Amino acid sequence: MQTITKTTLPEIKTALPGPRAKEILNRDAKYISPSYTRSYPLVVQRGYGAILEDVDGNTFLDFNAGVAVAALGHAHPEIVEVIERQAHEFVHISGTDYYYPHQTALAEKLIQVTPGSFAKKVHYSNSGAEAMEAALKTAIYSTGRDKFIAFRGAFHGRTFGTLSLTASRAAQRRGFGPQTLDVTHVPFANPIRFPLERRAAESVGRRVARYIEQTIFKTTVAPEDCAAIVVEPVQGEGGYVVPPIDFLPELRRICDEHGIALIVDEVQSGMGRTGKLWAIEHFGVAPDIMCMAKAIGGGLPLGVTLAREDLMRWHVGAHASTFGGNPVAIAAGLKTLEVLERGVMKNAADMGAYMMERLRRLQDRLSPIAEVRGLGLMIGVEISRDREASDPWTELRDKIVIDCFNRGLVIQGAGESAVRFSPPLIVDREQVDFAVSTFEAALRDATK
Ligand SMILES: Cc1ncc(COP(=O)(O)O)c(C=O)c1O
């Protein structure tokens, strides 16, 4: 095996894309589905910690973590070790037809570490969308109802069921005809560009609750027909939007009053990203159904739907997937949880606070930064033509993202005009400093 020199900060050695990257991009354009959403030509050879190395030997600082998946960074030695060990034991057996010890062990562990002291059950799948599909089916089956309420800006996946909930970009639905499920979208409790008139001193969280109760329940979705309210505790693809503290408790209250299931999608916000294991813990609410994916498989595909036991009571054969709960992914998931609890989550909280403070100082100096928001290392920066964030500056955001890549910082956009930072949770101060300075330089250059 080739020995590699490991660094903690990036270095760009060739024009981008480099010659080997160019060759792969040409072949990719010929063979790979054009529906993929690539923003810039990063062709990865390997990763370690928060560093990615491309096929031409350039190194990048990864502040996206493979879209919030690599919580412990790339090639974490303990994750690599459990994956190797489990691969030697068995790679697949199908947990829907047979049993293996760690499939049960991860379910037990998740039941202990999720909010709510009631009995719970776990269903395994392979992705975020699949975890959501299982949640939707659980809600329909258990309530006998078939309507849903979801939020503008939401992203829950692109399968036909989840696409009905997703409302973060029109492109996701364009060309796919009528939606499969009956979903009514209401505004998310996003303080910026909030579309509803408010009473004096009424919070956006309370206003959304009043809109559901006084408008939606009376006009389109009778509460007794509503199976579930589906929500991301911090909106992900919608722009890393943190709702005010009363929003999720208000949804919980509405659900309790009407026998509606509260489905919380922790696919992007979970697994320590916000400095707590689950983002919902910041709001003191216990969901009826929780969905997890992304970081939970330690980089391997794994989806989890965890529901109150009295909701997940369905007949044999009602729902399952051959690969759901793959043994290697589960072994990596158990190890990921263990490492997170050993201090990585605290690092996410500390580094997140440090990064937010540095970004807020930038906001004072650079007018296109209209808002800096986030929890832990789930941080969004709103780029706008005005200080009130009412005029989203999408082109500038896109330019910044590409320019950061050219300077060795891997980030992505989210929502209409936000830059999102979702690094591995193991980043240190020096790496945060590099990310903020690079972002600053890119923004300054783009507005020259
Ligand atoms: C909150 C949320 N839910 C669901 C999904 C869908 O997950 P997947 O892409 O694994 O299907 C995503 C993906 O970005 C997500 O962010």
The ligand as an SDF file (V2000), in Angstrom:
LIG
                    3D

 16 16  0  0  0  0  0  0  0  0999 V2000
  -33.5460   15.7690    6.5960 C   0  0  0  0  0  0  0  0  0  0  0  0
  -33.3790   14.7660    5.4990 C   0  0  0  0  0  0  0  0  0  0  0  0
  -34.2640   13.7770    5.3780 N   0  0  0  0  0  0  0  0  0  0  0  0
  -34.1620   12.8360    4.4200 C   0  0  0  0  0  0  0  0  0  0  0  0
  -33.1340   12.8730    3.5200 C   0  0  0  0  0  0  0  0  0  0  0  0
  -33.0310   11.8220    2.4550 C   0  0  0  0  0  0  0  0  0  0  0  0
  -31.9520   11.0110    2.7130 O   0  0  0  0  0  0  0  0  0  0  0  0
  -31.3100   10.0860    1.5600 P   0  0  0  0  0  0  0  0  0  0  0  0
  -30.6310   11.0030    0.6180 O   0  0  0  0  0  0  0  0  0  0  0  0
  -30.3720    9.1930    2.3210 O   0  0  0  0  0  0  0  0  0  0  0  0
  -32.4260    9.3370    0.9460 O   0  0  0  0  0  0  0  0  0  0  0  0
  -32.1830   13.8860    3.6020 C   0  0  0  0  0  0  0  0  0  0  0  0
  -31.0650   13.9540    2.6490 C   0  0  0  0  0  0  0  0  0  0  0  0
  -30.3790   14.9360    2.5000 O   0  0  0  0  0  0  0  0  0  0  0  0
  -32.3010   14.8560    4.6150 C   0  0  0  0  0  0  0  0  0  0  0  0
  -31.4200   15.8540    4.7480 O   0  0  0  0  0  0  0  0  0  0  0  0
  1  2  1  0
  2  3  1  0
  2 15  2  0
  3  4  2  0
  4  5  1  0
  5  6  1  0
  5 12  2  0
  6  7  1  0
  7  8  1  0
  8  9  2  0
  8 10  1  0
  8 11  1  0
 12 13  1  0
 12 15  1  0
 13 14  2  0
 15 16  1  0
M  END
$$$$
